[in-house]
Structures are given as structure tokens and as C-alpha cells.
Amino acid sequence: MEIQWLGHACFKITHRGYTLLIDPYNADYVTGYPKLVGVKADKLLISHESYGHNYREAVVLSGRPESECPFAVTPMEVWHDTVCGIMRGSCLIHLIEADGIRVAHMGDVGAPLTGEQQSKLYDLDAMMITAGSCTALPSQEVWRLTEELFPRVVIPMHYRDGARGPRRLEHVEELTKHFAPSMVHFYDTDTITITSDMEPQVAVLKYLGHRPENEGPAGPERRKSWTSKLVSRVTTRSLWTKRT
């Protein structure tokens, strides 16, 4: 399963030639990112109706029938703030599964999850989650959530990156500093291939922009696949150790 970061909270997820697009942003409201235009996908998912997540005008859908979709998509409603939605309402986590690979886009989750929600998200192959902000969980709480859910790969999103991203968002380093340094990988690509035997890691993907003329499968320069021997649960858990 291939995951490509298009900036902010927007991702393409591709498997068996079928592409999901999640949370396209409106550049008029997301500082520093160029406008998204003509992003091709087979299916669109929106975590919540915010300008940074629901720019449907940027998307060109293929019109392929739902029967061709290889993904099982389970939406889970969660609070967008710490006061039961009073400030910002709710948003959706999307659990995405195909051929034994389980990944989740966490939306703008802003409150701790219930036990039932955690049980559905435990031991994911990959988790796309906000690096920390005042509009979602702060970075330390994001780290605690990853410690509870134990995903193999954590992919930070929705953060301040130089001149990109709203100022109220935290920088990605505010999240990565909570992990052991050996866990954190800064990629030179915007794309990662997820397998069931991934090396446990925090995968900080590089923003490379979006060019409509280059739509299609990512080339070698935009892809980096981590394949390694299956890591036992004991070994894997020992790697998820807070930086000391």
C-alpha cells in the first residue's frame, strides 16, 4: 500500500491501482502551500468540513464504480476538541484496510479516544496523525496516543514547516523529540510503501508539491520502500521507547 503526502493533512493512498484521496486543502486558508488543482483519484474521503480539509474543487474523480475499490473504509467519529465538541464539533478518523494492511488517517482528533475506539485502531501498520496544535491534540498527547495504539509507522501531518502551515500548528520536531532518535526517519521523498513487516519508525515525509501533469504512479524518486525482517512484538515494543 503506497502513501503519498500532498501537504497539510492531504494524502493519496494507492493499492492495486486504486487511489483514495483524503482531506484536500484550500490554499487560501492554509498558509504557504500552493493551490491544489486537478488532483486525480478514484475515491475522496473528508475528515471534517474545514477549509484545510474539504477542498473538493481540487479533485478530479475517475468515476470508477465502488465495486472496484479494494479498500474497506471504516469512519469513526471523534471530538475535534477537548470539550466534547463544544468549540469545534467532531471529525472522522478513517480506518483503511486492504489485503491485511491496516492504516488510519486520524483527522483532527482533539480528545483522548474511548476504549472501544482504541481497540479498533490498535497495532496499525501505519497511522497518519497531526504533529500537534491548538486545534487538535498537542504533540505530547499525540505521542501518548501512539504509545497506546502501537502503530508500526507513524506519519506526522498537519504541522508548521518553515513558511508552510498555520502558525498555531506545532513544528514536527515537537512531536519527534518524544521518540527515540533511532526511530525517526526524515525522508527525501513524499511517498512511502507500507508492508506488513515494516521497520517500526516515525516517517517524516518530505513535501514535494503537486503537479497535475505528473499524476500517476509515483516514480522511483518519489518512493522509498522499507522492507525488513518481521520484527517480533517484544522487539518492536522495545523500540517504542521515549527519548531519554
Number of C-alpha atoms within 10 A of each C-alpha: 19 19 25 23 26 26 27 26 24 24 23 21 24 20 16 13 13 16 26 20 23 24 27 29 26 22 17 12 13 19 16 15 20 15 14 21 16 16 21 19 22 20 21 18 20 21 24 19 12 15 16 22 22 20 18 18 13 16 18 15 17 12 9 12 9 10 7 11 18 17 22 12 15 14 17 15 16 23 22 24 22 16 12 14 15 11 12 16 14 20 24 21 23 23 20 20 18 15 12 9 15 23 27 22 26 23 29 26 25 29 19 17 14 9 8 8 14 14 12 13 22 14 19 21 24 27 25 25 26 29 27 29 21 12 17 24 23 19 24 15 17 24 23 14 17 18 15 14 17 21 26 26 23 25 21 24 25 26 26 22 18 9 10 17 22 18 15 12 20 21 20 19 16 15 21 24 16 17 19 16 15 13 19 17 13 10 16 15 18 23 29 23 17 22 19 17 15 19 20 24 23 25 22 23 22 17 19 15 13 18 11 11 8 10 12 11 12 15 10 10 10 16 19 17 13 14 13 12 8 12 14 10 10 8 11 17 14 10 16 20 15 16 12 8
